[in-house]
Amino acid sequence: MQHIKLGQLDVARIGLGAMGMSHGYTGAGTDDAGSIRTVHRALDLGVTFIDTAEVYGPFTNEELVGRALKGRRDQVVLATKFGLISHTGRQGGPDSSPAGVRAAVEGSLKRLGTDHIDLYYQHRVDPGTPIEDTVGALAELVGQGKIRHIGLSEAGPDTIRRAHAVHPVTAVQSEYSLFTRDPEARVLPVLRELNIGFVPFSPLGRGFLTGTIRSTDQFAPTDFRADNPRFTEENFQHNLRLADEVAAIAAQIGVTPAQVALAWLLAQGDDIAPIPGTRHVARVEENAAADAVRLTHEQLAQLTSLPPAAGDTHNEAQMRMMER
């Protein structure tokens, strides 16, 4: 697999998001052995970039990833996230206070079974803590060798600039796909100005862009997509039609819709490393193979011209925690 640079951090240009192995999606947490096989297969295919977070589970996903990487830690750029669980007793909302950061990293290191985290993200911007204070605490952790690189998730341009002025930010993680184009106008230009890499999560539109979702009846009641605006009522039907457009291009060139969606993302720049999530070996093989898919200028233009997906990317409470 080809590699790219997130800032100065070298990663395979397609990573693996581990959240759905333990959290959020139908079937999460039901087959840890299969999830571990999926991580191992990803490593065998040249995937070097694994993403988790303390809130996934909570905590169980980091533990799972730690077990999967036992004996293979040196093959991986390991990323995790803090800030959506308070370790200081703060009630409600994110907590990225310096004391919270210092407590969070110790728990993540223990669960992951490692002495360092390669890329440590603030999961959501904390309006109750100046970003300078949070990054100052992270910079101390870099100095102590507990983390190697600093990241932000769903941060807006002002926060990114202020954070980067305290200590270099290596990567920003936000939702980005053919369905979610929001970062293009405001965030990506700032990242490129500052030489910060970009990590799209949900690059397959939470499964929509794979072409395999045709009804919300496929979701368990615990699946967070069950109340996601993009999967409700008329939005669902509109978005199905967009997914069908992606599938039509996939059929033209003999690949899968998921591979087309990932190939489109990879064509947006050599500073982008999407992290499609899966707990299935067959899916990680499919996603990794997107590295070899080349779309024509006409196909890229056709995909880029698709209208936006209908509905917000998150429910109302989650949207309030995202900086645009």
Phi, psi and chi 1 to 4 in degrees:
 res  aa     phi    psi   chi1   chi2   chi3   chi4
   1 MET       -  142.1 -175.3  180.0  -68.1      -
   2 GLN   -70.2  154.9  -63.5 -178.9   68.2      -
   3 HIS  -115.5  155.7  -77.4 -135.0      -      -
   4 ILE  -134.6  174.8   60.3  114.5      -      -
   5 LYS  -110.9  128.1  -72.1  -71.7 -174.0   69.5
   6 LEU   -97.3  101.8  -58.9  171.8      -      -
   7 GLY    59.7 -116.4      -      -      -      -
   8 GLN  -104.6    9.6  -60.5  -57.5  -48.2      -
   9 LEU   -98.0  121.1 -178.3   61.8      -      -
  10 ASP   -85.6  127.0 -178.5  -83.4      -      -
  11 VAL  -141.0  152.7  -62.7      -      -      -
  12 ALA   -62.4  143.5      -      -      -      -
  13 ARG   -78.8   -4.8   68.7  174.9 -170.9  160.2
  14 ILE  -122.2  123.0  -62.6  175.8      -      -
  15 GLY  -103.6 -164.8      -      -      -      -
  16 LEU  -135.3  118.5  173.7   61.9      -      -
  17 GLY   -87.5  127.4      -      -      -      -
  18 ALA   -97.7   -4.4      -      -      -      -
  19 MET   -52.2  -49.5 -177.4 -174.1   85.8      -
  20 GLY   -65.1  -11.7      -      -      -      -
  21 MET   -68.3  -27.1  -64.1  176.3 -179.4      -
  22 SER  -129.2  -11.6  -49.9      -      -      -
  23 HIS  -155.3  137.5  178.9   85.5      -      -
  24 GLY    92.3  -36.0      -      -      -      -
  25 TYR  -110.8  158.1  -73.2   92.8      -      -
  26 THR   -54.9  128.3  -61.4      -      -      -
  27 GLY    87.8   -4.3      -      -      -      -
  28 ALA   -59.5  136.8      -      -      -      -
  29 GLY    80.4    5.7      -      -      -      -
  30 THR   -97.8   -9.6   61.4      -      -      -
  31 ASP  -150.7   71.9 -174.8   11.0      -      -
  32 ASP   -62.8  -36.5  -76.5   -0.5      -      -
  33 ALA   -63.5  -41.6      -      -      -      -
  34 GLY   -65.4  -37.8      -      -      -      -
  35 SER   -64.0  -40.4  -66.4      -      -      -
  36 ILE   -65.5  -39.9  -71.4  171.6      -      -
  37 ARG   -60.8  -36.5  -74.8 -166.1  -63.0  -87.8
  38 THR   -65.0  -43.9  -61.4      -      -      -
  39 VAL   -60.4  -45.8  172.4      -      -      -
  40 HIS   -62.5  -40.5  -69.0  169.8      -      -
  41 ARG   -66.0  -38.6 -178.4   61.9  177.8  140.8
  42 ALA   -58.6  -45.3      -      -      -      -
  43 LEU   -62.6  -40.1  -59.8 -177.9      -      -
  44 ASP   -63.0  -30.4  -66.8  -18.1      -      -
  45 LEU   -84.6   -1.9  -68.9  166.7      -      -
  46 GLY    98.6    4.6      -      -      -      -
  47 VAL   -70.1  126.5  173.0      -      -      -
  48 THR  -116.8   -2.5   65.6      -      -      -
  49 PHE  -120.1  109.7 -170.7   28.2      -      -
  50 ILE  -116.3  133.1  -51.4  -71.1      -      -
  51 ASP  -121.4  131.6 -179.3  -85.3      -      -
  52 THR  -142.3 -169.0 -179.6      -      -      -
  53 ALA  -165.4  152.2      -      -      -      -
  54 GLU   -65.2  -29.0   65.3  171.9    3.9      -
  55 VAL   -76.3  -15.2   77.0      -      -      -
  56 TYR   -72.6  107.0  -60.1  158.3      -      -
  57 GLY   128.6  -67.3      -      -      -      -
  58 PRO   -73.9  157.7   27.0  -32.4      -      -
  59 PHE    75.8  -30.5  -52.9  126.9      -      -
  60 THR   -67.0  -29.6   54.3      -      -      -
  61 ASN   -70.2  -40.4 -166.4 -119.9      -      -
  62 GLU   -61.0  -41.4  -74.4 -173.4  -34.0      -
  63 GLU   -61.9  -42.0  -67.1  167.8  -10.8      -
  64 LEU   -62.9  -47.5  174.3   66.1      -      -
  65 VAL   -61.5  -40.4  169.6      -      -      -
  66 GLY   -59.7  -42.1      -      -      -      -
  67 ARG   -66.4  -39.6  -66.3 -161.7  -57.7  -85.8
  68 ALA   -65.7  -31.2      -      -      -      -
  69 LEU   -93.4    1.4  -63.6 -178.0      -      -
  70 LYS   -59.2  123.7 -170.0  172.7 -177.8  179.5
  71 GLY    84.2   -5.8      -      -      -      -
  72 ARG  -131.2   16.5  -57.2 -174.8   71.7  169.5
  73 ARG   -56.8  -35.0  173.9   66.8 -179.6   89.3
  74 ASP   -73.4   -5.2   60.3   -6.7      -      -
  75 GLN   -89.4   -2.9  -65.0  178.4 -116.6      -
  76 VAL  -125.9  138.6  172.7      -      -      -
  77 VAL   -90.4  109.1  172.9      -      -      -
  78 LEU  -101.0  123.0 -178.3   56.2      -      -
  79 ALA  -118.4  137.8      -      -      -      -
  80 THR  -142.8  175.1 -168.8      -      -      -
  81 LYS  -135.9  151.3  -61.7  178.1  -77.6  -67.1
  82 PHE  -129.6  167.6   69.7   90.0      -      -
  83 GLY   113.6  -14.5      -      -      -      -
  84 LEU   -97.3   -4.0  -70.6 -178.3      -      -
  85 ILE  -119.6  128.7  -65.9  174.7      -      -
  86 SER   -85.8  131.5  177.8      -      -      -
  87 HIS  -108.2   11.6  -61.1  -83.3      -      -
  88 THR  -120.2    3.8   64.4      -      -      -
  89 GLY    87.8    3.9      -      -      -      -
  90 ARG   -65.2  138.3 -175.8 -168.9  -67.9 -175.2
  91 GLN  -102.2  125.7  -62.2  -62.1  -49.7      -
  92 GLY    80.0  132.4      -      -      -      -
  93 GLY    78.7  176.0      -      -      -      -
  94 PRO   -66.1  157.7  -17.4   30.5      -      -
  95 ASP  -138.2  101.4 -178.8   -1.1      -      -
  96 SER  -117.1   31.8  -70.3      -      -      -
  97 SER   -63.4  151.8   61.0      -      -      -
  98 PRO   -53.5  -41.0  -31.4   38.7      -      -
  99 ALA   -64.6  -38.5      -      -      -      -
 100 GLY   -65.2  -40.6      -      -      -      -
 101 VAL   -62.5  -46.0  171.7      -      -      -
 102 ARG   -64.1  -36.2  -71.0 -170.2  -74.4  -92.4
 103 ALA   -72.6  -40.6      -      -      -      -
 104 ALA   -62.7  -42.6      -      -      -      -
 105 VAL   -65.4  -34.0   75.4      -      -      -
 106 GLU   -65.3  -40.8  -62.5  -59.0  -26.7      -
 107 GLY   -65.1  -42.6      -      -      -      -
 108 SER   -65.4  -42.5  -71.3      -      -      -
 109 LEU   -59.3  -42.2  -71.7  168.5      -      -
 110 LYS   -66.4  -46.6 -178.0  177.1 -179.3  179.7
 111 ARG   -66.8  -35.3  -72.3 -174.8  -68.1  -87.8
 112 LEU   -81.3  -10.5  -68.8  164.9      -      -
 113 GLY    65.2   41.7      -      -      -      -
 114 THR  -140.4  163.5 -173.9      -      -      -
 115 ASP  -100.1   -1.8   64.0   -4.7      -      -
 116 HIS  -156.0  152.8   72.0  -80.7      -      -
 117 ILE  -111.3  128.6  -66.2  161.3      -      -
 118 ASP   -72.4  -38.2  -64.0  -62.0      -      -
 119 LEU  -140.9  114.8  178.3   56.2      -      -
 120 TYR  -114.1  112.7 -159.9   40.4      -      -
 121 TYR   -98.5  142.7  -67.7  100.6      -      -
 122 GLN   -74.4  121.2 -179.5 -170.3   48.2      -
 123 HIS   -69.4  -41.9 -152.0  150.9      -      -
 124 ARG  -145.1  148.9  -67.9  -69.5 -174.6  -88.0
 125 VAL   -63.9  134.0  175.0      -      -      -
 126 ASP   -96.1  109.2  173.7    7.9      -      -
 127 PRO   -68.3  -13.7   22.7  -31.2      -      -
 128 GLY   -91.8   -2.3      -      -      -      -
 129 THR  -133.8  123.4  -56.3      -      -      -
 130 PRO   -55.5  136.4  -24.0   33.9      -      -
 131 ILE   -60.0  -28.4 -167.7   63.3      -      -
 132 GLU   -62.8  -37.0  -68.7   82.6   -1.6      -
 133 ASP   -69.5  -41.7  -67.1   -7.9      -      -
 134 THR   -63.2  -48.2  -60.7      -      -      -
 135 VAL   -69.0  -31.6  176.5      -      -      -
 136 GLY   -59.8  -42.3      -      -      -      -
 137 ALA   -66.6  -39.3      -      -      -      -
 138 LEU   -64.7  -39.2  -68.2  170.1      -      -
 139 ALA   -61.4  -36.2      -      -      -      -
 140 GLU   -63.2  -39.5  -68.4  175.2    5.7      -
 141 LEU   -66.5  -34.6  -63.9  179.6      -      -
 142 VAL   -62.3  -45.3  172.2      -      -      -
 143 GLY   -61.8  -30.6      -      -      -      -
 144 GLN   -84.2   -6.0  -65.2  164.9   13.4      -
 145 GLY    81.2    7.2      -      -      -      -
 146 LYS   -79.2  -29.1  -66.4  179.5  178.6 -180.0
 147 ILE  -131.7  154.7   68.0  174.8      -      -
 148 ARG  -103.7  -37.4  -60.4  -81.5  172.7   84.3
 149 HIS  -139.9  153.4  -62.5  -92.3      -      -
 150 ILE  -108.4  137.2  -67.0  171.5      -      -
 151 GLY  -133.6  164.4      -      -      -      -
 152 LEU  -127.4  152.7  -55.9  172.6      -      -
 153 SER  -127.1  131.1 -179.0      -      -      -
 154 GLU    52.8   42.8  -67.8  -71.3   11.1      -
 155 ALA   -98.5  147.2      -      -      -      -
 156 GLY   -88.5  173.1      -      -      -      -
 157 PRO   -57.0  -42.0  -27.6   36.1      -      -
 158 ASP   -64.7  -44.3 -179.8   60.3      -      -
 159 THR   -63.1  -41.1  -64.2      -      -      -
 160 ILE   -60.2  -46.3  -66.1  166.9      -      -
 161 ARG   -63.4  -44.3  -70.4 -174.4 -175.5  -80.7
 162 ARG   -65.6  -40.5  -71.7  166.3   53.5 -158.5
 163 ALA   -64.4  -45.2      -      -      -      -
 164 HIS   -66.0  -25.5 -166.2   69.6      -      -
 165 ALA   -71.8  -23.4      -      -      -      -
 166 VAL   -85.6  -44.3  175.6      -      -      -
 167 HIS  -156.4  141.2 -174.6  -78.4      -      -
 168 PRO   -54.8  130.5  -26.6   34.5      -      -
 169 VAL   -91.4  128.8  173.8      -      -      -
 170 THR   -84.8  -40.1  -66.7      -      -      -
 171 ALA  -151.9  150.5      -      -      -      -
 172 VAL  -118.5  132.9  169.1      -      -      -
 173 GLN  -110.5  126.3  178.6 -178.5  127.2      -
 174 SER  -148.6  162.6  -65.0      -      -      -
 175 GLU   -69.6  131.7 -174.2  170.1   -8.5      -
 176 TYR  -157.6  129.4 -175.9   42.6      -      -
 177 SER  -169.3 -179.0   70.6      -      -      -
 178 LEU   -58.4  -23.3  -78.1  167.5      -      -
 179 PHE   -89.0  -21.6  -94.4   16.7      -      -
 180 THR  -134.9   96.7  -55.0      -      -      -
 181 ARG  -103.0    5.0  -54.5  -79.8  -65.9  -80.6
 182 ASP   -48.9  -42.0  -54.9   28.2      -      -
 183 PRO   -65.8  -16.8  -22.2   34.6      -      -
 184 GLU   -61.5  -40.4  -69.0  177.1  -17.7      -
 185 ALA   -78.6  -41.1      -      -      -      -
 186 ARG  -113.1  -36.0  -61.3  176.1   63.5 -117.8
 187 VAL   -89.8  -49.5  171.8      -      -      -
 188 LEU   -58.1  -41.1  -88.3  171.9      -      -
 189 PRO   -60.4  -37.3  -25.5   35.9      -      -
 190 VAL   -67.9  -42.2  172.9      -      -      -
 191 LEU   -61.0  -41.2  -59.4 -174.3      -      -
 192 ARG   -72.2  -32.6  -75.3  167.4  174.3  162.0
 193 GLU   -63.0  -38.2  173.8 -167.7  -22.9      -
 194 LEU   -98.4    3.1  -60.2  176.1      -      -
 195 ASN    58.4   49.0 -169.8   32.5      -      -
 196 ILE  -109.3  132.9  -62.0  171.2      -      -
 197 GLY   -75.2  165.2      -      -      -      -
 198 PHE  -126.5  130.9 -173.0   50.3      -      -
 199 VAL  -120.3  100.3  178.4      -      -      -
 200 PRO   -75.1  124.2  -17.0   31.5      -      -
 201 PHE   -97.9  164.0   69.5   79.8      -      -
 202 SER    48.8   48.8  -64.4      -      -      -
 203 PRO   -69.5  -11.8   28.5  -36.6      -      -
 204 LEU  -108.3   23.8  -59.9  177.5      -      -
 205 GLY    59.4   39.7      -      -      -      -
 206 ARG    55.2   37.4  -60.3 -165.7  176.3   87.6
 207 GLY    98.2  -19.8      -      -      -      -
 208 PHE   -56.9  -42.0 -122.1  131.8      -      -
 209 LEU   -78.0   -3.2  -68.0  168.2      -      -
 210 THR   -79.3  -16.3   66.2      -      -      -
 211 GLY    79.9    3.6      -      -      -      -
 212 THR   -95.1  -10.5   61.0      -      -      -
 213 ILE   -99.0  117.6  -64.8  173.4      -      -
 214 ARG  -120.6  -11.8  -51.5  -53.5  -63.1  179.6
 215 SER  -156.8  145.4  168.2      -      -      -
 216 THR   -71.5  -10.3   54.5      -      -      -
 217 ASP   -63.7  -14.8  -67.7  -19.7      -      -
 218 GLN   -75.1  -11.0  -65.4  170.9 -119.3      -
 219 PHE   -96.8  139.2  -56.0  149.4      -      -
 220 ALA   -71.1  157.3      -      -      -      -
 221 PRO   -57.9  -26.5  -23.8   33.6      -      -
 222 THR   -83.0   -7.1   53.9      -      -      -
 223 ASP   -70.2  125.0 -166.0  -51.7      -      -
 224 PHE   -66.0  -15.2   81.3  104.1      -      -
 225 ARG   -71.8  -16.4  -67.8  171.1  -66.0 -176.0
 226 ALA   -60.8  -29.5      -      -      -      -
 227 ASP  -118.6   18.0   69.0  -11.8      -      -
 228 ASN   -77.9  132.5 -176.5  -78.3      -      -
 229 PRO   -56.0  -30.2  -26.9   35.6      -      -
 230 ARG   -71.2  -16.1  -65.8 -149.4  163.7  158.5
 231 PHE  -109.4   15.7  -69.1   83.8      -      -
 232 THR  -114.9  140.6   56.0      -      -      -
 233 GLU    47.3 -130.5  -59.6  172.2   -2.4      -
 234 GLU   -67.9  -23.9   66.8  -86.0    8.7      -
 235 ASN   -59.7  -40.1  -68.4  -14.8      -      -
 236 PHE   -60.8  -45.6 -173.6   86.4      -      -
 237 GLN   -66.3  -41.4  -63.9  -54.6  -43.0      -
 238 HIS   -59.1  -45.2  171.8   87.4      -      -
 239 ASN   -73.1  -28.3  -65.1  -25.2      -      -
 240 LEU   -60.5  -39.8  -89.8 -176.3      -      -
 241 ARG   -64.9  -37.2  -69.3 -168.3  -69.8  -87.4
 242 LEU   -65.4  -42.5  -63.8 -176.9      -      -
 243 ALA   -61.3  -35.5      -      -      -      -
 244 ASP   -66.3  -31.7  -71.0  -17.2      -      -
 245 GLU   -64.8  -41.0  -64.6  -81.7  -10.7      -
 246 VAL   -64.7  -42.0  177.8      -      -      -
 247 ALA   -62.9  -34.0      -      -      -      -
 248 ALA   -65.4  -41.0      -      -      -      -
 249 ILE   -67.6  -39.2  -70.2  178.7      -      -
 250 ALA   -59.1  -41.1      -      -      -      -
 251 ALA   -65.5  -34.7      -      -      -      -
 252 GLN   -60.7  -38.2  -71.4  173.7   15.8      -
 253 ILE  -109.0    3.1   56.7  179.8      -      -
 254 GLY    74.8   34.3      -      -      -      -
 255 VAL  -127.3 -177.1  -60.7      -      -      -
 256 THR   -92.8  159.2   68.4      -      -      -
 257 PRO   -57.7  -39.3  -27.4   35.9      -      -
 258 ALA   -60.3  -40.7      -      -      -      -
 259 GLN   -66.9  -36.2  -70.6  168.3  -22.1      -
 260 VAL   -63.9  -45.9  166.6      -      -      -
 261 ALA   -62.0  -40.6      -      -      -      -
 262 LEU   -71.3  -39.2  -69.0  171.1      -      -
 263 ALA   -62.7  -37.3      -      -      -      -
 264 TRP   -61.8  -44.9  178.2   85.9      -      -
 265 LEU   -61.3  -45.3  -96.5 -179.0      -      -
 266 LEU   -62.4  -29.5  -62.9  174.9      -      -
 267 ALA   -74.5   -8.4      -      -      -      -
 268 GLN   -81.3   -6.6  -55.1  -47.9  -56.8      -
 269 GLY   158.4  157.6      -      -      -      -
 270 ASP   -91.9   19.0   59.2    3.3      -      -
 271 ASP  -120.5   21.3   51.9   -2.5      -      -
 272 ILE  -121.3  128.3  -67.2  175.0      -      -
 273 ALA  -131.4   93.3      -      -      -      -
 274 PRO   -68.3  154.7   24.1  -32.1      -      -
 275 ILE  -126.1   69.9   48.0  168.5      -      -
 276 PRO   -59.7  137.9   22.6  -33.3      -      -
 277 GLY   -99.6  145.8      -      -      -      -
 278 THR  -165.3  159.8 -175.3      -      -      -
 279 ARG  -119.6   15.6   54.8 -168.5  175.0   90.0
 280 HIS  -118.5  134.2  -59.9  -69.1      -      -
 281 VAL   -58.5  -44.4  167.6      -      -      -
 282 ALA   -61.4  -36.4      -      -      -      -
 283 ARG   -72.5  -39.1  -71.1  -75.2  175.9 -106.1
 284 VAL   -67.0  -33.2   85.2      -      -      -
 285 GLU   -65.4  -42.8  -69.5  172.2  -17.8      -
 286 GLU   -62.6  -46.7  175.5 -174.9   -6.0      -
 287 ASN   -65.4  -42.9  -66.0  -19.9      -      -
 288 ALA   -63.1  -33.1      -      -      -      -
 289 ALA   -69.3  -14.9      -      -      -      -
 290 ALA   -63.2  -19.1      -      -      -      -
 291 ASP   -58.0  -27.7  179.8   53.6      -      -
 292 ALA   -96.1   -2.8      -      -      -      -
 293 VAL   -82.8  130.1  174.4      -      -      -
 294 ARG  -119.5  121.1  -61.1  -68.3  179.6  -91.3
 295 LEU   -93.6  144.5  -59.6  170.6      -      -
 296 THR   -73.7  165.7   67.0      -      -      -
 297 HIS   -58.9  -38.6  -68.3  -60.6      -      -
 298 GLU   -66.7  -42.0  -68.3   75.8   16.9      -
 299 GLN   -66.5  -41.4  -70.9  162.2  -15.6      -
 300 LEU   -61.7  -42.6  -73.9  168.4      -      -
 301 ALA   -64.7  -40.2      -      -      -      -
 302 GLN   -63.1  -42.5 -176.1  178.2  -17.2      -
 303 LEU   -68.7  -42.1  -69.4  164.8      -      -
 304 THR   -63.2  -29.2  -59.1      -      -      -
 305 SER   -84.5   -1.3   67.9      -      -      -
 306 LEU   -59.7  142.1  -71.4  174.4      -      -
 307 PRO   -67.4  160.9   23.0  -31.9      -      -
 308 PRO   -63.2  153.3  -17.0   28.6      -      -
 309 ALA   -65.8  150.0      -      -      -      -
 310 ALA   -87.2  138.7      -      -      -      -
 311 GLY    97.2  151.0      -      -      -      -
 312 ASP   -66.9  157.6  -74.2  -25.3      -      -
 313 THR   -74.5  -23.1   59.1      -      -      -
 314 HIS  -137.5  169.6  -66.7   74.7      -      -
 315 ASN   -73.3  174.3   64.7   32.2      -      -
 316 GLU   -60.4  -43.2 -174.6  176.1  -14.6      -
 317 ALA   -63.6  -41.4      -      -      -      -
 318 GLN   -69.9  -35.9  -67.1  164.9  -25.5      -
 319 MET   -62.5  -31.5  -72.0  -64.7  -70.1      -
 320 ARG   -66.6  -19.5  -74.2 -162.7  -66.6  -91.3
 321 MET   -93.2    3.3  -70.0 -165.3  -69.2      -
 322 MET  -107.3  130.8  -62.4  164.4   63.9      -
 323 GLU   -92.3  127.9  -73.2 -166.6   -3.2      -
 324 ARG  -117.3      -  -66.1  -62.3 -168.6 -168.4
